[in-house]
Amino acid sequence: MATVNGEAILSVDDLRISFSTYAGEVQAVRGATFDLRRGETLAIVGESGSGKSVAARSIMRLNPESNTIVRGGEIIFEGEDLLKLSEKRMLDIRGPKIAMVFQDPMTSLDPTMRVGRQIIESLKQHLGMSGRQAAERAAELLELVGIPHAEARLKQYPHQFSGGMRQRVVIAIALACDPQVLIADEPTTALDVTIQAQILELLRELQERLGMSIVLITHDLGVVASTAHRIAVMYGGKIIETGTVREIFYTPQMPYTWGLLASIPLPTADRSQDLIPIPGTPPDATDPPKGCPFAARCPYAMRICEDEVPGYTTFSDEHRAACWLHHQMAPNVERPARITGAK
Amino acid sequence: MTEQTQNGSANGRPLLEIKDLKKYFQVGRESLKAVDGITLEINKGETFGLVGESGCGKSTAGRVLVRLYEPSGGEVLFGGKNIHEAKGDEGKVLNRKMQMVFQDPQASLNPRMVVGDIVAEGIDIHGLAEGKKERLDRVHELLETVGLSREHAHRYPHEFSGGQRQRIGVARALAVDPDFIVADEPVSALDVSIQAQVINLMKKLQRERDLTYLFISHDLSVVKYISDRVGVMYLGVMVEMAPSEELYANPLHPYTQALLSAVPIPDPDVELERERMVLEGDVPSPVNPPSGCRFRTRCPYATEACGHEEPVWREVSPEHWVAACHCIT
């Protein structure tokens, strides 16, 4: 897999994460396998409850310790399994090597602390810089993420920044120690479109300049089309299809991906035609289906789909999908014509 | 679509006439000009889409239209009558004819009431059902209309998914047989596959019941898809208004152009070739908006003159209105 576009910097193998709750065990991630290559952006796409954020947080080991159950799998980074590292060793990775940007910039910044101190803190902690060095570096970082008047801005509090500027601060903090991997969990979802465009532009620019690898978690296929190199589609705790951006958008192989693409209104859509929604609702994570997670909503579901989890079928070096329709005994099903840009 | 745009003004006057509507909020000693003079008409049976970024005043405008707020200036005529002067029974009738669907179905449904009572609240207030039997029949019918089942009447809101809750919100609005519905970001909190279900439902109901919608959203693709005409707001004013296809094919105002250009298109090849117009900076504060053209602080074509020349709201081609400045000929 990793041969085409360079080596994998992070490999997640058969990750299974559950949470114990009053309602029972919530099986959030039920076997996710993917890798992240050096310098690429991998988008993990899925709807709420698909497990995409939990999978991303597992890489940083940020899921609540009290009720998280690791049911299996491994996350290999620099030859070590992150799931097995001690919390103390994890401190050397979380921040300096793998950093994260969250959806809501207001909640990820401390409202009672000046922005400068929030950046300087990690510089002192992780890189052992002196106060003066750290302050200089903090100003540099703000300039790097496009915040003018950096010196003055460092003395301000988060509420004095606009939403877009706050997200830039969060990105600056994430970049403080020059991480190799950046995990961005819905980084633009809380922002207006014109601000979203600024932030996406910034991420692309930073990636080019710093050679970072990015895991982008999002539900927005528009954002994916403009920023990602590869896509992993998650549903019901599983990755049901992965491939390059073009493969997923133009030759998707799994009915859930078809449904996802067909249900977005395109700017070019014919208004007299109804959108094609996916009927029903996602599966219950406390009692996940035995077979394919999408079987209950899939218009092409066969008997086996409900009983057994489909294996992956490979379509190219990058493109794989888990669907029984690709079994040699399955009937031939044509991909619906009305999919984004389907050529 | 076409049948919707054809009627409306044909039979006399539009359903809703909004004239120089203003809504200011007092913030300390200053006033926040949330809506600062918008003029438009909404025809019977059409969907008018209102788009803009957060803080542009689109939600405030929607709320003034259903009498949740008193306007600070201007007037709103519904069927020729000023809605904010209506009192007593007249006011009650207006409350019935104009309904609202909110963004967050979780927050807009009372968690302590069963769905049947939530839906029937308007029926009770307006005395639309005689006796328990008729009330229950109407609730069942409404739930089925929005794609739920009658058994759902006994359940509480938390037992439903987001998409189902939004259907309950729609059922509640329909319960009093309204003419006009303001839908404020009705699908923004929903996943795309569920979004499509709710949009299709709203379109179907409009066809069946000849409803008129004001559809407020920040999602330009959704707005284009559902609306007959679209208005773009920026800092309390309307900068452009046109039939949906026309606005997207031929945006004239620099802000509309920037907004459309910022929307990422879910098609990688299109994205690759697109020239993007990325706006600098943020939206200024509505407490102290820029003089002259409000967009000038972010406008790539701004000149010194923009600081004192107010753009003129004019019709540049049939039904295509724009706040015209020097860059629009």
Interface residues (C-beta under 8 A of the other chain):
Chain A: E47 S48 S162 G163 G164 M165 D192 V193 T194 I195 Q196 A197 Q198 L200 E201 H219 D220 L221 G222 V223 V224 A225 S226 V245 R246 F249 G259 L260 L261 S263 I264 P265 L266 P267 A269 R271 S272 D274 L275 I276 P277 I278 P279 T281 T340 G341
Chain B: M1 E53 S54 S161 G162 G163 Q164 D191 V192 S193 I194 Q195 A196 Q197 I199 N200 K203 H218 L220 S221 V222 K224 Y225 I226 S244 Y248 A258 L259 L260 S261 A262 V263 P264 I265 P266 D267 P268 D269 V270 E271 R276 V278 L279 D282 V283
